[in-house]
Each structure stands twice: as structure tokens, then as C-alpha cells.
């Protein structure tokens, strides 16, 4: 199950479960209060019967002087529950029948345990029903995602033949005419399509379970050499490090490629890109145009330049989340941007 599916499942489950739990809790609370009232009525009824035959083991009996006591009413004192009744032929005293508060509390505890047990049982059944409902509600989303993925995979597969033909013909033209500007632009355009193809493949794959050890320097040097040839006017400074990583290499390369590609593409003429490690953070800093809306930069299809389609940094954020890498952006328009990748979770100790 993909991350977006898990999030949707969890949200649907929590929404349905907590709404039902609140309703069930309110109903059980009202029912508990009603049970207490029923218990009080039962106690008072037993006291009335006791006032006739005086045969009641659980209740105490006393004769008290008449004052302003209200007859046939259940009193709640600090230590006991009591009620007053008339004594036939007596003008001075009332019959007081009482129940010690300790015995009353014991009955309340028993009542409370029954209510809590029933509530937990109903809550458990509600949780199962909520999970089943969330799974059922998720099925249309899963079907839509599956259809989208299959469509993208078909498109990517269909790209292979025309792209291979283009690359072959461009290579033939380059051998025939040498390094011509038009041929170079065609090569760059094909490379852009290939990068997009690689991004989409990475977007569809899960990378958390595929891990391998590799040195950060090796990846950085390989990718810089690959990209720098197409941006000869940009200076790339790489500070060496001996950091060993344990993570999915393809996903990490895709993250680095997107960040490096953006740093080169949107840089100033004669600008620079600096790559170094600081406090277990991989820093990619450029002297480019900068980013205006930093809060939206990782949103899908959001872009501030005419070039591209706005999914590169969205894929970077998705892959970073999958690998457990925190990414932080600092940017100032006209001065450049600084991306920091926290490598702490993937550094091999």
C-alpha cells in the first residue's frame, strides 16, 4: 500500500471512528446517569419496604426526633444515604432508614465496571467497522491510482522507441557535422525528456526496502561530471568528504540530479554551484535567480520559470520522505538558493 493510500486510510478511519466514539460515549454517559438514578430508586424502594417490616439486613434503622425532615425522600449525607418515614402512633419521632456510603459506593463501582466493559466492547466493534468502512471508501482511490500508474507506465514504454531513434539519428548527425549548436540543442531536448522519464519512473517506484552502501563522494563526482559538460559557463565547486551512505542509491541519485539540474539550469551566466557537507547535511548552493514562493515550491506542477513542467522538486520531496531525509530550503530572489539534505538517517555508522 502506497503512502498516499495509507494516509487516506488512516484519515478515513480516524474520522469515522472518533465521530462514532464521541456519539457512543455520550450515549453511554447518559445511560450511566440513568442507571445511577435507577439504583437510587431501587434503594429508596427497599427502604420503604423496610419501613413496614423492619426486616432489612443491609440497611440501618434509627429513631430520630421530629424536626424539619422531609418524609419519603432520599437524603445524601457525607457518610450515608437515608430516608425518613412516619411511625404509627408516634408524634415525636421519625423512623430513619439508612445505607452506609461505603456499601453504596461498592454498588456504584460495580455499575461503573459494567458500563466501562460494555463501552470498551462496543468501541472495539466500532473500530473494526470503522476500519472496514475506511477500506471500502479507499477502494475508488486505489483503483484510480492504479489506472493512473498503468497509464504512465504505458506512456513511458511507448517513449522508448522514438527516443532511441532520436538519439541514434542525433549521434549520426554529430559524427557527420561535428558539434553544431542545433544538434547540441536537440541533444539537450532529448536529455530533458529522458530526465522526465526517469523522474516519472522514480515517482511510481517504492524505494524504502532497496538499500545499499555507497560513498557520497562517488555519486556527487559522477553526477557533476555528467551535468557540468552541458553547462560550461557555470562553475561547480565540490568539497570532498568520506561519508558512507546506506539507502536506495537510485532514489538518492534522482534527488541529487534534480537539485543539481535546477541549480545549473536556473543559474546566472557565469554563476556557480557549491556542493559540500556540513553537520551531516548535504548542501547544494547556487547563485541563481532564487525562489519567490518557498512554501509552494514542492507542490506538484508549481513552477516559477517557463521551463519545465513543475514536478521535479515535488518528486524530490516525495523521495526524501520515502528515504527519511529532511530537506530545507533557503532562498533569496536575485541571490540564489540553498538546499540542505539531512543525511543523518541514512549515514552508515
Buried (B, 14 or more C-beta within 10 A) or exposed (E): EEEEEEEBBEEBBEBBBEEBBEEBBEEBEEEBEEBBEEBBEEBBEBBEBBBEEEEBEEBEEEEEEBEEBEEEEBEEEEEBBBBBBBEEEEEEEBBBBBBBBEBBEEBBEEBEEEBEEEBEEBBEEBBEEBBEBBEEBBEEBBEEBEEEBEEBEEEBEEBEEEBEEBBEEBEEBBEEEEEEEEBEEBBEEBBBEBBBBBBBBBBBBEBEEEBEEBBBBEBBBEBBEEBBEBBEEBBBEBEEBEBBBBBBBBBBBBBBBBBBBBBBBBBBEEBBBBBBBEEEBBBBBBBBBBBEEEEEBBBEEBBBEEEBEBBBBBBBBBBBBBBEBEBEBBBEEEEBBBBBBBBEEBBEE
